[in-house]
């Protein structure tokens, strides 16, 4: 009987010690790659929040002068202010992470990220800041602004198509499609490689930006 009592006491002591260790152990870190909720800053008057799941920054460039290579930037953000009743007061600032380039070829993407082209280690971000918005007609705008790439800032114009506003229970939605063409030499991207007498990468880059934006109902 005494032996049984001593065994029970030892078991209870070990159990209490284990429980204390579990209680003091730090919480396990979140799994790698787990989605993190990003805080949303309040919108300014007439501000819109970009719906990233229905928006994209795409580009295309000639390959060997005969075909097109298409790509996109997968990490970017934009601050958008737009009043449908007064479009000329609109403004947009976009920040694009250059290392997020994706053209469906790892080898090509690494080449684009290199110093020959985007030089992402030295210039991790490109930006566009609007300076003027002209109303062309009821569904088209001409947005002039500054594009900064590889530390070089040049004026560009975005020809922009605007959808009508869609209203729902959660707020309003609107969409924009903006296009422009830049010459990579203007931004110091002058590397040229010739194959079979043809230039591998064309000089002109065609850019298309599709944005669907939300203006939530005020809470």
Steps between C-alpha positions, in 0.01 A plus 500: 500500500781743589671415172179585311469836682863591420449411130192717483684796659786475250253485210314810628825696538614414147160597359504838675853570372402418140191719520710793622745456216218507242351811657835685481593389149481778236228480239602329179584744217259534209567258220722632223295646218187536712294799388544810714218751540619844393352800681292722273552872540193726485418627152519872421194682361409343163760230566468150354659175614652282226351150475829314444323179403352672195787733410833456322809680367599335172764569235609364165817538294611376159715187480731482196279762336236244405307391812400627843611404850232578759555551871366658815604642835340304782565734794386857480271753667315812392337797671202612294281809538215541253176696499270385215333842507835677456751265328759772437578507874602132501845391616692174519830390650625148422794312653619184324751251642740429215610159634141376465529482121353179355510393135444125540872422468725492807815540291359800314364657820842476664650664192245784518584552870872524426707814455455477123132591536310590820796474743263413782772486768575869446150611399242283677206725414363694205239768552242698308363829635226679308535874437200584279176337389325606180145394418485372141136395504247333732701177522860600425768693688856600419713472814841669486760430763855399586630144474815424698695190396861414584531840666398687183180707496325571171155636410252248363134515400247228581208476258226383734156349451258534793201278565172615646456474876334188638321536834438211740424432863868517597579815304590615150726344239672653200761381249781664306717375213809712435755449223830660407820422312848584624846465348728307736804701382344810661546328839855381449406147391726498196631142499454343155564145391480385139411152384487396135521865402198601709473692825396258776312758711315788338545860609134585556306366798122502484335528841138425591360565846161356591351621826174411665444715806257507790357790699357330811185618668591728790465313829 
